[in-house]
Amino acid sequence: MESSAVMPSSYGKKITVLSIDGGGIRGIIPAIILSFLELKLQELDGENARIADYFDVIAGTSTGGLMTAMLTTPDDNGRPLFRGKDIAPFYLKHGPKIFPRTNFKYQMTMKMKALVRPKYDGKYLRKIICRVLGSRRLHETLTRVVVPTFDIKLLQPTVFTTFEAKIDRSKDALLSDICIGTSSAPTYFPPYTFKTKDSEGNDREFHLVDGGIAANNPALLALMPTGPAFPSDEEISLGRALNYENYLIISLGTGTSKMEKKYNAKMAAKWGILGWLYNEGSSPLVDAFTFAGADMVDLHMSFIFRSIKSEQSYLRIQDDKLRGDESSTDKATKKKMKNLVQIGERLLQKPVSRMNLDSGSFEPVDNEGTNEQALSRFAKLLSEERKLRRAEIAKQLDIKEFCP
């Protein structure tokens, strides 16, 4: 596993995709899943195996965008800055400073301030992201990445991708700027602005907020065949990218509290602008558009793979039964974060589930085992795909050697 980049998909049989939702401190949940997946890959291919070695595309929104950068940004030796097992400890260490909480009086002050300005100033978030990612830029990632944001000046999504960064200098932003932008959740952190320069030296300005407004579940963005992830170039044909039977996809959620049913029409009938924006410590409006967007993507993906009888090629791991503080985006107490770690560990033991369109709940799938077993199966497929690509590249090199 010495290679510092994913081998081209044209040498294999599958197109491999990893997608990570947004969700603030709940990012601890997919971090636990990623740690397990990387462990399984290491059991197959050695301790130097890393997540970035196996995926043609890694897409992440908000907290998922930060994880994407951590997994794919190269260190001085051309290997990923972070291992899968490093991400949860990073959140446990820095979460309380990103989402600070002190005494009761301070919390009440924060709630009042949240009505007129962002709940947090975001200074520590920006500081730690800049420290970790440094001066590295988007084109340097070890595999293709897709990170959605939303530009409030243009009122449209801005999706940052490795491919576009290589052909459009103005999109080759610092990874730190991209991660801060995609993590700037409305009502929690202030919007983030920065500038880049195009090939002619002209400024391009971005005014970004959380990518969850555009795509809290970025899995579909990772599949755009002629867009961010898979340009129609020599490496992959358009026809092949459009054939969903060629994909292996793992999509990781950060958990939802839908089954708690904390809102209803009778309550909402009394809400005005403030009620929709802030209600008992959460934002019904933000919850609505982030959950709806993520679920619609999952439903779309499930339908696609069900229709082509390739359901086992798409694995969505999500817990829709979070309750109380578990579902908070920003409550980063030691107790809450420890609980999130346990939720991630329990989620591995739960059966593979898919969403029921009528009930909105995730229901166990017969004969597919637990999420842990499914990830072990995916790890084996990813390892086999990588070995196939390596063998095909070696074969091509031999042919060129004999037929110059």
N, C-alpha and C positions, 0 to 999 in steps of 0.2 A: 504494500500500500504506500509506496514511496511517491507516487505521482501527486502533484500539487493541484491537479484539476480533474474534473470529470472527463472521461474519454468520450468522444463524439458519439451521439446516439445512432448515427448512421452505421456504426460497426456492430450494433446489437439488434435485438428484436423488440425492445420495449422503450417507451419514453417514460422516464421516472419523475414523479412530481411529489413534493412535500408542501403542504399549505398549513399556516398557523394563524388562527384568529386573533383578533384584538380582545382586550379584557383587563388591562391594568395589572394589578397585583395578582389577579387570577391566572396570570401567565405561569405561575408556579405549577399549575396543573399540567399543561402540555410539556413543561420542562421535565417533569418526572417521566412522562411518556417518552420523550426524546432520549433521556438517559438510558432507559431500558432498551430502546431500539438500538442505540449505539453499542451497548453491551452485547447484544445478540450478534451484531455485525463483527465485533471484535472476537467473539467466540469462533466465528467462521473464518475470519481473515487476518487475525492478529491484532495485538493491542494498539497498533498505529492506525487502525481503521477509524474514520471520522464520517459523520453524517454527510458532509459536503462531497465526499468521494462517490456517493451513490445516486445523487439526484441531479437530473438535467436542469431542473428548475426548483428553487425554493421560494415560495411566496409568503409574505407575512404582513399583517396590518397592525399598526399601533405597537402594543407590546410584542406581537408576533413579528413585526418588522425589526424590532431591536434584536430579537432572538435570531432572526434570519441573518442579520449583519454579524452577530457574534459567531455564528456557525460557519460563515463563508468568507469573512475577512482574513487575509493571510497575515501570519506573523513574519518575522525576519527570515524564517527558514522556508517560507512558502507553504506552511501548513496552517489550518484554521486556528484563530486566536483562542477559541473556546472549544472544549470537549463538551459532549452532551451532558456529562455529569457535573459540569461547572456552572450550568445556568441557574439551577434552583438555588445553590448557595449564593450566587450573585444577587438574586432577588431577596433572599433572606437577609443578606448583609445591608443592602442599599435601600430596600423597600421602605423601612421606617423613616429614612431621611428624605426620600422622594415624596412620601405622603406623611408629613409630620403630624403627630398628635401629642398633646400634652395634657393639661388639666381640663376639668369640665368647663371652666370659665372661658378658656381659650377655644374649646370646641364650639361653644355657643357663639362666640365672636366670629368664628369661621363660617358658621351657618348663616349669620346675618350678612357677612361680607359676600357670601356666595350668591346673594340675590342681586348684587350690583357689580361684582367683578369676579374673576377666576378664584376658585377656592385656594389654589396654591400658586406661588410665584414661579415655580418651575426652575429656579436657579440651580438647585442641586441636581435635578434631572439632566439639565444641559451640561453641567460640570462633569458629571460622571460619564455621560455618553461621549463627550469630547475627549476625556482622559483615556477612555478605553479604545476608541476608534481612531483617535489622532487625526493625521492628515490624509488618511487613505480615502480614495475616491471609488465611485460606483463601478467603474470599468475594471477595477482590480479584483473583484470577488472571484472566488475559486470555482464557482459555477454560476449559471444564470440566476439572477434574483429578480423578483417583482415586488415592489413596495408601493401600495396606493396611498395617496394623500388627497386632500381637497383644498383647492385654492379659493379662498373666500373673496378675493378681489375679482377673479374671473367667474366665480360661482360654477366651477366645474372640476371634475376629478383631474388630478395630475398623477400619473402613474410613472414611477421611476423604475427603469429596467436596465440590466447590464447591456443588453443588445443595443438599446437606443443610446446609452452612454458612450458606446464605442463609435457611433456614427454622427452623434450630435453633441458637440462639446458643451452646449448650454445645459444638457441633461446629465452631464457627468459631474454631479455635485459631490461634495464631501459626504461620506456615509453618515457622519455625525449629524450634518444638517438634515439629511433625509429622515434619520431616525427620530430626531427631535420633532420634525414636522409631523410625521405620521403618528406621534405619541401625544400631540398637543390637543387633548380631548376638550371640546367645548364645555364650559362651566368648571373644569378642573384646572386646566393650564391655559396661559395666554397663547394666542396664535404666534406662529414663528415665521419670521421673514429673513430671507438671505438673497444674495445675488450670485449669479455665475456669469461667465463670459462665453459668447459663441465664438466660432472659428475666426470671425472678423474683429474680435475684440469688443463687441458691443455687449452691454449689460443685459441680463435677463433677471427679472425680479420675481420671487415667489412669496406668496402670503398664505401659509399653510396651516391647516388644522387636521385633526385626527382622520386618518384614512378610513376609519370605521363609518364615516358619513357616506363614503363612496362604496366601500366593500369591506365590511368587517370580517367576512369570510372570503378570502381572495382566491379560492380554488379555481373559479372560472377564468379569472384573469391569467392564471398560469397556463391555461389551455388555449388561449387565443392563437390560432395557427399562423396568422400572418402579422400578428401584433407583437406585444412585449416579449413573450417567451420564445416563440418559434418563428423567426423570419423565414421567408421562402428563399433560402440560400443553398449553398452546396451541401451543407451538413444534413438538412432534413427537408424532404419534399412536402409541398402543401398537401398533397393527397394523403401522405402518411400521417401528417399531423391531424388531419380531419377524421382519420379512422380511429375511433375511441377504443377499439379492441387492442390498440398498440400501447395503451397507457397502464401504468401502475401508479395509483394515487393514494397517498395517506393524507387525510385532512384532520387536523387537531383543533378542537374547540377549547374554550377556556371556562366552560360551564355556564349554565343559565339557571334562573330561578322561576321559570315558567310554571312549573308544577305547584309552586307555592300559591299561585293565583292571588297576588297581593293587590291587584287592581281590579275594578269592575265598572260597568257602565254607570251604576248608581253613584259611585264615588266620582267618576270622571265628569258627570253631569254638573258638578259643582265647581269644576276647575276653570279658572281663567288662564291667562298667560303664565302667571306665577305658579299656579297649581300644576300645569303641564311641565314646567321647567324644574320645579322642586317640590317634592312631596315626601315627607318623613325620611329625609336623608338620601333620597334617590331622585332621579329625573325620569318620569314616565315617558316623556317625549324621546329622550335619548335611548331609553330601554326599548321603546317601540321600534325605532328605525334600525337600531343595531341588531336586535333579535330577528326582526322581519327579514332584513337583508341577508343575514347569515343563514336563516332557515330556507329562504327561497333558493339560495345557491345549493344547499344540501339537497333539497327536493329535486332541483333540476339535475344535479349530478346523479342522484339515485335513479331517477327516471331514465337517464341516458344509459347507464350501465345495466339496468334491469331490462331495457328494451333490446339490448344486444347480447343478453344472457352472459354478461361478464361481471356480475355483482361482486365477485370476490376480488376483482381488480381495483375496487374502490373501497377504502376503509375510512369511515368517519368515526372518530372517537370523541364523544361528547357526553357530559353529565348534565341532564336537564332538571335535576332535583335538588339543586342547591337551596339552602334555606337561611333566612336571617342574614347574619354577617358574612356567611360563606359567599354570598352573591355580590358583596360590595366590591366595587372596582378599586377603592382606595383605602380601605381599612387594613393597615399593614402592621398590626400589633403582632407580637411574637406568638400569641395564642392563635390568632387567625391564620397566620402564615403556616404554623405547624399543622393546623387543621387542613389547609390547602394541600400540603404535602401528603397527608393521609388520604385526602380525597383522590389525589392522583394515583396513589398506590392501590387504593380500593378499586379505582376505575380499571386498572389493569386486570383485576380479577373478575370484573363484571362481564357478562356475555356480550358478544358483538351485537349491536342494536342498530336499527334504522328507524327513521321517523315515520310515524303513521300520519298521513295527511289529514285525516278526519279529527283525530284527538290531539295532534300536535306533540305527542309524547314519543320518546324513543322506546321501541319494543324489541325484545330479544329475537334474534334470528336463529331458527333451528339449524343444528348441525354445523355451526361455524365456530363453536367454542368460545373461549374468553378473548378479550382484547389482547391479553398477553400472548395467547396462542396464535392469534391472527398476526400480531407484530413479528413473532418468531417465524411464521410462514413468509411474511413479506421480507424479512431479513434474508432468508434463504433465497428468495427470488431475486432480490437486489444483488446479492453476492454472485449468484449464477449469471446475472446479466453483465456484471462487471467483468467476470472471468471470460465470458463470451466475447466481449468487446476487446479485451486484452489479447485473446487468441486470434481474433480477426485482424487486429492491427499487426501482430507479429507475422501473420500469413501474408498480409499486403506488403510488408517490408521485405519479406523473402522474395516475393514475386518481383518487386522493383529491383532487388539486388541481382536477380538472374536475367531480368529483361529491362535494362536501363534505357 
